[in-house]
Structures are given as C-alpha cells and as structure tokens.
Amino acid sequence: MPYELFFDADFSKDVDRLDKSVREQLRKIILKIKQNPYVGKRLKGYSNFFRVRFGIFRVIYFIEGDKIYFKRVRKRDEVYRNV
C-alpha cells in the first residue's frame, strides 16, 4: 500500500535546525517509515502515534489510513513535550 507523507510546520522547523549529516540520516528514516510505517514503537496513551529513534533524536509521527503525518523531530529530552 503506497502511503502519502505530510509534514507538520513544527516538523519542518525542526528539520531546518538539524545539521546536514543528521538531515541525511532523517531522510533515510523517512523512506524506511514510508515503506513500513509500523516500524516505529507506539507511543503510550496514543492509539496511532509512533516514534522512531535514531541517535539522540526521535521522530514522532501518526498514521491515518494511507497517510503518514510527521509531527516532530528533536532530541529525546525535548520531543515529547506538546505532542
């Protein structure tokens, strides 16, 4: 099933703050999520929110049908605020 990707404004701002090498890692993570969105761990307390860990960063996203919405990408100690 092909999934459509959508990026929240906060996600885009977070990406702009990342170093170039981290952005390249993030690109690979996004492609991996697009192939199998259930690769991430489910967030406790949320039915369709997931997280993927890479290095000290976390990607938070949720799935609705055939759409994947990316919410945040930040360091672990910052990402879970205001999800």
NORMOJO-V567330 format. One record per pair of residues at least 6 apart in sequence whose C-alpha atoms are under 8 Angstrom apart, sorted by the first residue. I is the first residue (numbers start at 1). J is the second residue. Records with the same first field share a line. If there is no record, write none. Layout:
BEGIN
I=J ; J
END
This chain:
BEGIN
1=66
2=34 ; 35 ; 66
3=34 ; 35 ; 66 ; 67 ; 68
4=34 ; 66 ; 67 ; 68
5=34 ; 67 ; 68 ; 69 ; 70
6=67 ; 68 ; 69 ; 70
7=69 ; 70 ; 71
8=69 ; 70 ; 71 ; 72
10=71 ; 72
11=70 ; 71 ; 72 ; 73
14=72 ; 73 ; 74
15=23 ; 73
25=54
32=39
33=39 ; 40
34=68
37=63 ; 68
38=50
39=52
40=50 ; 51 ; 52 ; 53
41=50 ; 51 ; 52
42=48 ; 49 ; 50 ; 51
43=49 ; 50 ; 51
48=62 ; 63 ; 64
49=60 ; 61 ; 62 ; 63
50=60 ; 61 ; 62
51=58 ; 59 ; 60 ; 61
52=58 ; 59 ; 60
53=59
56=75 ; 76
57=73 ; 74 ; 75 ; 76
58=72 ; 73 ; 74 ; 75 ; 76 ; 79
59=70 ; 71 ; 72 ; 73 ; 74
60=70 ; 71 ; 72 ; 73 ; 79
61=68 ; 69 ; 70 ; 71 ; 72
62=68 ; 69 ; 70 ; 71
63=69
71=83
72=79 ; 83
73=79
END
